[in-house]
Amino acid sequence: MASITLTPMRRRDIPEVMRIEHLCFSDPWEQAAFERETTNSFSRSLLARDATGQLLGYTIYWIAGPEYHVLNVATDPAARRTGVARRMMDHVLNEARREHADFVALEVRTGNVAAKKLYVDLGFRIIGTRRHYYRDGEDAEVMQLRMGT
Ligand SMILES: CC(C)(COP(=O)(O)OP(=O)(O)OC[C@H]1O[C@@H](n2cnc3c(N)ncnc32)[C@H](O)[C@@H]1OP(=O)(O)O)[C@@H](O)C(=O)NCCC(=O)NCCS
């Protein structure tokens, strides 16, 4: 999708972000969690908007020493399979390369076929499992993309 713009999340964006968060996740983040991400020095975020300003998706990630850690990637169900998540993740990976990160990592639900396909397409590999990582008991797979590989 050519006309997507990417900007950091500001406090005033949080209601729009939370609308999508609630459409996307069974155990959504609360407002306070998003607010913290707008002030954490190690947190970065991207909001993807179309040419009309409509929010299509967002991602939040942390920079922890040599690691970029992706906490959250979500696309409005009405905008899926149009390249929104790929566009945001490409931005994160390019930034990580530019900033000389060693690797980018994330957790994903074992059963999240769509997200795992996205990450594998981008070059991530499964490097481990965190048992019962999610509140409902589902395991997480830890995926990692080493920079320069
Ligand atoms: C996973 C998610 C972020 C993908 O967002 P998206 O904007 O629709 O993804 P894109 O259009 O950029 O797709 C990029 C690639 O990911 C893969 N993919 C995306 N959705 C897929 C699906 N439903 N089934 C299989 N592969 C899928 C494909 O490889 C796709 O490339 P293609 O369309 O050329 O085949 C979205 O489905 C979502 O918000 N899900 C709910 C929240 C979530 O699970 N987030 C991840 C938490 S770790």
The ligand as a Gaussian input file, in Angstrom:
#p B3LYP/6-31G(d) Opt

LIG

0 1
 C       -0.506000     -10.695000      12.077000
 C       -1.000000      -9.323000      11.557000
 C       -0.306000      -8.224000      12.320000
 C       -0.632000      -9.231000      10.060000
 O       -0.983000      -7.920000       9.630000
 P       -1.283000      -7.540000       8.108000
 O       -1.136000      -6.070000       7.986000
 O       -2.550000      -8.144000       7.667000
 O       -0.063000      -8.284000       7.353000
 P        0.505000      -7.955000       5.901000
 O       -0.608000      -7.599000       4.972000
 O        1.636000      -6.994000       6.020000
 O        1.053000      -9.385000       5.502000
 C        2.430000      -9.645000       5.312000
 C        2.619000     -11.162000       5.216000
 O        2.281000     -11.801000       6.455000
 C        1.687000     -13.072000       6.178000
 N        0.288000     -13.082000       6.611000
 C       -0.427000     -12.020000       7.048000
 N       -1.681000     -12.432000       7.380000
 C       -1.736000     -13.757000       7.127000
 C       -2.745000     -14.729000       7.260000
 N       -3.983000     -14.437000       7.709000
 N       -2.459000     -16.009000       6.934000
 C       -1.227000     -16.352000       6.466000
 N       -0.224000     -15.445000       6.302000
 C       -0.477000     -14.185000       6.636000
 C        1.781000     -13.277000       4.687000
 O        3.045000     -13.844000       4.406000
 C        1.735000     -11.838000       4.204000
 O        2.255000     -11.658000       2.907000
 P        1.261000     -11.815000       1.636000
 O        0.016000     -11.030000       1.917000
 O        2.073000     -11.230000       0.512000
 O        0.990000     -13.277000       1.511000
 C       -2.538000      -9.206000      11.672000
 O       -3.146000     -10.382000      11.178000
 C       -3.040000      -8.913000      13.077000
 O       -3.154000      -7.770000      13.481000
 N       -3.371000      -9.988000      13.822000
 C       -3.880000      -9.828000      15.207000
 C       -2.811000      -9.314000      16.127000
 C       -1.603000     -10.225000      16.165000
 O       -1.715000     -11.438000      16.208000
 N       -0.409000      -9.613000      16.163000
 C        0.855000     -10.308000      16.249000
 C        1.216000     -10.524000      17.670000
 S        2.788000     -11.346000      17.821000

